[in-house]
Amino acid sequence: MLRLQDLDVKGKKVLMRVDFNVPLNPDGKISDDTKIRETLPSIQYVLDHGGSLILMSHIGRPKEKDPKLSLKVCADRLKELINVPVLMAPDSIGSDVKAMASALRPGQILLLENLRFHPGEEHPDQDPLFAKQLSELGDLYVNDAFGTAHRNHSSSAVITRYFPGKAAAGLLVQKELSFLAPLFHSPKRPFYAIIGGSKISTKIGVLKSLASKVDALFIGGGMVFTFLKAKGVAIGDSLHEDAFIPDVKQFLATPDAARLIFPEDLLIADQFKNDAKTKIIPIDKGFSSPWQGLDIGPLTIQSWKEKLKQGATIFWNGPLGVFEFPNFAHGTDEIAKALSRIKNALTIVGGGDSIAAINAAGLSKEFSHLCTGGGSSLEYLEFGHLPGIDALSS
């Protein structure tokens, strides 16, 4: 894989895919600038070595041009962080943008407008010219957006065909892979994984893959209830996915399922809101409507803490309860604190929700690595490669 350090960027215009898909408050301000900060080393490297930068990213999931999802707020924040003027393009392609990119001098930065304002970003087959138009803005291409590396999109995969021998991985992508590659190939043992989150539909593949690699796989979050229903346990109004019950049953019948560790007890509520009435029940005790499971229980928290202490490598993705509600964030918070105290283990967290919980608790410096791409980290652990990385020059 070609690296940013392998490119001669002096006097060149570097077209860099970054991940500025930051969370925004209702007033449109950035609530967490971690993703912008994580890209600063690559940006600074290009500036320090005499190159100019054309940055491109998406933010949100717009279906059309939407002023509320402009990257201008990211341009302003980047300017504050790096203390260098950041020009904001009116679009990501077009004659005006091309003129702005052409006029860039070494040390200058241009940020393109939200790539997803164009359908061709997410659907290269519908607009194959979009990647070509983007490629015409720069001399070299660098992918430093690990969070989108699992997507076969125009700016992260298709575009590389226009940069033969000149498409490289940025410093952040290199760092992410340096932590994740050992997990796929040769993790230190015991190797534990904790997978939470709401839906099993997006994670059944990685659960099967991880179950064959880890020494223990801890299952939390809303996906627990699809497992429970597959086992014939009544789950009331709990979140679940009936369409995946056959897959779950098949998975539970495999030898690898012996490594699955489920909660011992649950915190259930009579409504989906923070101040709902609650009670704690054993996991195998069914419950009826309107009750629904919203967090792991105290026995589970204590039991998992003791087991996780033994881990040499621990990967965590996804909250263990409805952590947006303070009364149902206890399980996620307690496991985060427990992991932060395990000093001799490699502790890696992948996924925005898990990282948000860790940042909220002020524990970010206590983990070995916080991965900027939840989906990318899961797909890498499942398959060992990613489209956006495979497309780079070797």
Residue, then its C-alpha position, 0 to 999 in steps of 0.5 A: m500500500l502506497r503511503l502519504q510519506d511515499l509521495d513527493v508532494k512539493g509543489k503538487k495539489v493533493l486531493m485528499r478524502v477526509d472524514f468530516n462527517v461530524p455530529l452537529n447540534p440542533d443549532g448547526k454547530i459541531s458537537d464533537d470535532t474528533k474526526i477533524r482533529e484526527t486528520l490534522p497530521s496528514i493535513q499538516y504533513v502536506l503543508d509542511h512538505g510544500g504541497s497544497l490541499i484540496l479536501m473533500s468529505h461528506i456530512g450527513r445523509p442529504k438527498e439534495k443540496d441542503p444548506k444545513l449540511s454544508l461543510k462550511v462549519c467544518a472549514d471554519r473549525l479546521k481554520e481554528l485548529i490549524n491556524v491556516p486560512v481554509l477556502m470554501a468551495p461553492d460545490s465539489i465540481g464545476s468550473d468555479v471549483k476547478a478555477m479555485a483549485s487551479a489557483l491554489r498555491p503551496g501551503q493553501i487549503l481548499l475544502l470542497e462542498n458536501l460530496r453527497f449533494h451529488p448522487g454520483e458520490e454514493h452511486p458511481d454507476q449512475d454518474p461515472l463522470f463524478a469521480k473523473q471531475l473530482s480527479e481533475l482537481g488534483d495531482l495526487y490522491v490521498n485517502d485519509a477517511f477511514g470511516t468511509a473506506h468500507r464504501n465503494h463510493s466515487s471519492s474513496a474507491v472509484i477515483t483512484r483509477y485516475f491516479p495510477g501509482k499516485a493514490a496513497a493512504g494518509l497517516l490516519v488510515q495507516k494508524e487505524l490499520s496498524f491497530l486493526a490488522p493484528l486483531f484480524h491476523s494475530p491478536k494477543r490472547p485472550f482476545y475478547a470482543i464486545i458487540g452492542g448496538s441496536k440492530i443485528s442486521t448490520k452485524i450478523g456477518v461480523l458476529k459470525s466472523l468474530a466468533s471464530k476468532v475470539d476467545a469470548l464474544f460479549i453480546g449487548g444492546g438491542m440485538v440481544f432480543t433477536f437472539l432471545k426471541a430465536k431461543g423462544v423467550a418472550i421479549g415484550d415490546s423490545l427492539h428485534e428483527d424477525a427477518f433475522i431469526p432464521d440466521v440467528k438460529q443457524f448461528l446458535a447451532t454452530p460450534d462457534a456459538a459456544r463463545l458467545i456470552f449473553p447478559e445474565d440480567l436485563l433492565i426493562a422499562d414499561q415505556f421508551k423514555n428516560d423516566a419510565k418505570t423499570k425493573i431488573i429481571p433474569i435474562d431467561k425470564g420472559f416478559s410481556s408488552p409494554w415492557q421492553g429491554l433497555d440496558i444490561g443489568p447489575l449482575t451482568i455488569q459485575s460479571w463482565k467486569e471480572k471476565l474482561k479483566q483477563g483480556a489481553t486484547i479487547f475490541w468494543n463496538g456499540p453501546l450496551g443499552v439506550f445510552e442516549f437516556p441517562n437512566f439506561a446508560h449505566g451498563t455502557d458507562e460501567i463497562a467503559k470505565a472497567l475497560s479504561r482501568i485494564k492497563n496491560a491490555l490492547t483496548i480498541v473501540g470502534g464506532g461513534d456511539s461507543i466513542a461518544a460514551i467514552n468521551a462523555a465520561g472523559l476516558s478517551k486517553e485511557f484506551s489504546h485506540l479509538c477508531t474513527g470508523g465503526g462500520s469500517s472497523l467491523e468490515y475489516l474484522e469480518f473480511g480483512h480488507l476494505p474497498g477504499i484501501d484495496a483501491l490504493s496504489s501498491 
